[in-house]
Amino acid sequence: MAFARHVESLGYHTMVMPDHFGARFALAPALVLAAEATSRLRVGSLVYDNDFRHPALLAQEIASIDLLTDGRFEFGLGAGWLKSEYDAAGLPFDDGGTRVERMAEALHIVKALFAATPVTHEGHHYRLTGLTGAAKPVQQPHPPVLIGGGGRRLLTLAANEADIISIMPRSRRDGSGLEDADASPEVFTQKVAWIRDAAGDRLSGIELNTLVQTVVITDDPTVSAAPLAKEYEMDVDQVFETPLVLIGSADQIAQTLILRRERFGISYITVFEKDLENMAKVIHRLGR
């Protein structure tokens, strides 16, 4: 609760949490407490792993969070990507196409359960018979839906179903992590094009997001960019252009964000806790 108040005091709009096993808080109680401790801070999931819950349970949890935070919840959903976590929990880690297909079906069910009528559904992955969602969210027809991903299949689904799309590198087929090399500005341009092609008339209502991997405040950005270029397998010049990295003085980064909004359409930036204070210096220069 103290951390949430600090986040709010720094000027941030939303505080999000990932969905993983381990020595960490579960999303629902932590996000509700964060909202209770603050006055305007929105809270969100970045992102629920669809394979960890049945969609009927997930719908009830989402609606409950939205009710208990008085409509300040952002619903992020993903298809899962970290195989070691599945293995440790004894869950099958299906191929990427199957996981995305299952997530699409689950999202359809979740949205349906937010309506008043009982839901009967017989799909490839889930079956429901006359099930009525017990709780209805404050935000109607549902909290903003965020879908993140890097492959064309997932970004196309997001373009058709999400209110917010988080553009990221692809996950590796073997479930070992993300493809660091899938982060160049050219790749991001292609991903945005996929979204635009698939979204059609929905495009104007979609906000584009990315999870910045590092924020470096420095007076010598070229020196700081060199190790990042090696990590992401790109030229130093590309490090200054990829949406996954923010590097330079606070004023330079603020200008970079404005230019990237014009180039890629990305207007929603998420950072890790390690970069909280650095990004706060930039927020104030953007007039928030």
C-alpha positions in Angstrom: 0.0 0.0 0.0 2.9 2.3 0.8 4.5 1.5 -2.6 1.2 2.2 -4.4 1.0 5.6 -2.7 4.6 6.3 -3.8 3.9 5.3 -7.4 0.9 7.7 -7.4 2.9 10.5 -5.9 5.5 10.2 -8.7 2.8 11.0 -11.3 2.2 7.5 -12.7 -1.3 6.8 -14.1 -1.5 3.0 -13.6 0.3 0.3 -11.6 0.4 -3.2 -13.1 1.5 -6.6 -11.8 2.5 -9.8 -13.6 0.9 -13.2 -13.1 3.5 -15.7 -12.0 4.0 -18.4 -9.4 6.6 -18.0 -6.7 7.2 -15.8 -3.6 5.0 -13.0 -4.7 1.5 -11.6 -4.1 -1.5 -12.9 -6.0 -2.9 -10.2 -8.3 -6.4 -9.7 -7.0 -5.8 -8.9 -3.3 -2.6 -6.8 -4.0 -4.3 -4.7 -6.7 -7.4 -4.1 -4.6 -5.2 -2.9 -1.6 -3.2 -0.7 -4.0 -6.3 1.0 -5.2 -7.6 1.3 -1.6 -4.4 3.1 -0.6 -4.6 5.7 -3.4 -7.1 8.1 -4.8 -6.7 8.1 -8.6 -4.1 5.4 -9.4 -5.5 2.8 -11.8 -4.4 -0.9 -11.4 -4.0 -3.7 -13.8 -2.8 -7.2 -14.7 0.2 -7.4 -17.1 -0.9 -10.0 -17.7 -3.0 -12.8 -16.4 -1.8 -16.1 -17.8 -4.9 -17.6 -19.4 -3.7 -21.2 -18.7 -3.6 -20.7 -15.0 -7.4 -20.3 -14.5 -10.7 -21.4 -16.0 -12.3 -18.4 -17.8 -15.4 -18.7 -15.4 -13.1 -18.1 -12.4 -11.2 -15.4 -14.2 -14.3 -13.5 -15.1 -15.4 -13.6 -11.5 -12.0 -12.3 -10.3 -11.9 -9.5 -12.9 -15.4 -8.3 -12.1 -14.6 -8.4 -8.3 -11.4 -6.4 -8.7 -13.3 -3.8 -10.8 -16.0 -3.5 -8.3 -13.7 -3.3 -5.3 -11.5 -0.7 -7.0 -14.5 1.4 -8.1 -13.8 0.9 -11.8 -10.1 1.5 -11.8 -9.0 -1.9 -13.2 -7.3 -2.7 -16.5 -7.6 -6.3 -17.6 -4.5 -7.6 -19.3 -4.6 -11.2 -20.6 -1.8 -13.3 -22.2 -1.4 -16.8 -23.7 1.5 -17.8 -21.4 5.1 -18.0 -22.5 7.4 -19.3 -19.7 7.6 -23.1 -20.0 9.7 -23.7 -16.8 6.8 -22.3 -14.8 4.3 -24.7 -16.5 6.6 -27.6 -15.9 7.0 -26.7 -12.2 3.2 -26.5 -11.8 2.6 -29.7 -13.7 0.7 -27.8 -16.5 1.0 -28.9 -20.2 2.8 -26.3 -22.3 1.1 -26.6 -25.7 2.4 -25.0 -28.9 1.9 -21.3 -29.4 -1.0 -21.6 -31.8 -2.9 -23.8 -29.4 -2.3 -21.4 -26.5 -3.4 -18.4 -28.5 -6.5 -20.2 -29.7 -7.4 -21.2 -26.1 -6.9 -17.6 -24.9 -9.2 -16.3 -27.7 -11.9 -18.7 -26.6 -11.4 -17.9 -23.0 -11.7 -14.1 -23.7 -15.0 -14.7 -25.5 -16.3 -16.5 -22.5 -15.1 -13.9 -20.0 -16.8 -11.1 -22.0 -20.0 -13.1 -22.2 -20.1 -13.7 -18.5 -20.1 -10.0 -17.8 -23.6 -9.9 -19.3 -26.7 -10.8 -17.3 -27.8 -13.8 -19.3 -26.6 -17.3 -18.5 -23.8 -18.5 -20.8 -23.8 -21.9 -22.6 -20.7 -22.5 -24.6 -19.3 -25.6 -26.3 -15.9 -24.9 -27.8 -12.7 -26.7 -28.5 -11.2 -26.0 -25.1 -14.1 -25.0 -22.8 -17.7 -26.1 -22.1 -20.2 -24.1 -20.0 -23.9 -24.9 -19.5 -26.2 -22.1 -18.3 -23.5 -20.4 -16.2 -24.2 -16.9 -15.0 -21.4 -14.6 -13.9 -22.0 -13.8 -10.2 -20.5 -10.3 -10.4 -20.7 -7.5 -13.0 -17.9 -5.0 -13.4 -18.3 -1.3 -12.8 -16.8 -0.5 -16.2 -19.2 -1.5 -19.0 -19.3 -3.6 -21.0 -16.1 -4.6 -19.3 -12.8 -3.2 -18.0 -10.3 -2.1 -20.8 -8.8 -5.3 -22.2 -5.0 -5.3 -22.8 -3.4 -8.1 -24.9 0.3 -8.2 -25.3 2.5 -10.1 -27.8 4.9 -10.1 -30.6 3.8 -12.7 -33.1 1.3 -11.9 -35.9 -1.3 -14.4 -34.7 -1.5 -12.8 -31.3 -1.3 -9.2 -32.5 -4.1 -10.0 -34.9 -6.3 -11.3 -32.1 -5.4 -8.2 -30.1 -6.4 -5.9 -33.0 -9.8 -7.6 -33.1 -10.5 -7.9 -29.4 -8.4 -5.5 -27.2 -8.6 -1.9 -26.2 -4.9 -1.7 -25.5 -2.2 -3.7 -27.3 1.2 -4.1 -25.8 3.8 -4.7 -28.5 6.7 -6.9 -27.4 9.3 -9.2 -28.9 8.1 -12.7 -29.8 8.4 -15.4 -27.2 10.7 -18.3 -28.1 9.1 -21.5 -29.4 10.7 -23.5 -26.6 9.2 -21.3 -23.9 12.6 -20.2 -22.5 11.9 -16.5 -22.8 11.6 -13.6 -25.3 13.5 -13.2 -28.6 15.8 -10.2 -27.7 16.7 -9.8 -31.4 13.0 -9.2 -32.2 13.3 -5.6 -30.9 14.6 -3.5 -33.8 12.6 -0.4 -34.9 12.0 -2.1 -38.2 10.4 -5.0 -36.5 8.2 -2.7 -34.4 7.1 -0.9 -37.6 6.1 -4.3 -39.1 4.1 -5.2 -35.9 2.2 -1.9 -36.0 1.4 -2.6 -39.7 -0.1 -6.0 -38.7 -2.2 -4.4 -36.1 -3.4 -1.7 -38.5 -4.3 -4.2 -41.2 -6.3 -6.4 -38.8 -8.0 -3.7 -36.7 -9.8 -1.9 -39.5 -12.4 0.5 -38.1 -11.3 -0.4 -34.6 -7.9 1.2 -34.9 -8.9 4.6 -33.7 -10.1 3.2 -30.4 -7.0 1.1 -29.7 -4.1 2.4 -27.6 -0.6 1.0 -28.3 1.7 0.2 -25.4 5.1 -1.3 -24.8 7.0 -2.5 -21.8 10.3 -0.7 -21.8 13.1 -2.9 -20.6 15.4 -0.3 -19.3 15.4 3.5 -18.7 18.9 5.0 -18.5 19.4 8.6 -17.5 22.8 9.6 -18.6 24.8 12.5 -20.1 26.8 10.1 -22.3 24.1 7.9 -24.0 26.5 6.5 -26.6 28.7 4.8 -24.0 25.6 3.4 -22.2 24.1 2.2 -25.4 27.0 -0.1 -26.4 26.2 -3.0 -24.0 22.5 -2.8 -24.8 23.3 -3.1 -28.5 25.1 -6.3 -27.8 22.3 -7.7 -25.6 19.6 -6.9 -28.2 21.8 -7.9 -31.2 21.5 -4.6 -33.0 23.6 -1.6 -34.0 24.1 1.2 -31.4 22.0 3.5 -33.6 19.1 1.1 -33.4 19.3 1.1 -29.6 18.3 4.8 -29.7 15.3 3.9 -32.0 13.9 0.7 -30.5 10.8 1.3 -28.3 12.2 -1.1 -25.7 15.0 1.2 -24.6 14.9 4.8 -23.3 18.4 6.3 -22.9 19.7 9.9 -22.6 19.0 12.9 -20.4 15.5 13.2 -19.0 14.7 16.0 -21.5 16.1 13.8 -24.4 13.9 10.9 -23.3 10.8 13.0 -23.1 11.5 14.2 -26.7 12.2 10.6 -27.7 8.8 9.5 -26.4 7.0 12.2 -28.4 8.8 11.2 -31.6 8.0 7.5 -31.0 4.4 8.3 -30.5 4.4 10.0 -33.9 6.4 7.2 -35.6 4.9 4.0 -34.0 1.7 5.3 -32.4 2.8 4.1 -29.0 1.3 6.4 -26.4 1.3 4.1 -23.3 4.6 3.3 -21.7 5.2 0.8 -19.0 8.4 0.5 -17.0 9.8 -2.0 -14.5 10.0 -1.1 -10.8 13.8 -0.8 -11.2 13.2 2.2 -13.5 10.5 3.8 -11.4 12.5 6.8 -10.2 14.3 7.4 -13.5 11.0 7.4 -15.5 9.4 9.8 -12.9 12.0 12.4 -13.9 10.6 12.1 -17.5 6.9 12.1 -16.5 7.2 15.7 -15.1 8.7 16.9 -18.4 5.8 15.5 -20.3 3.4 17.6 -18.3 1.7 14.9 -16.3 
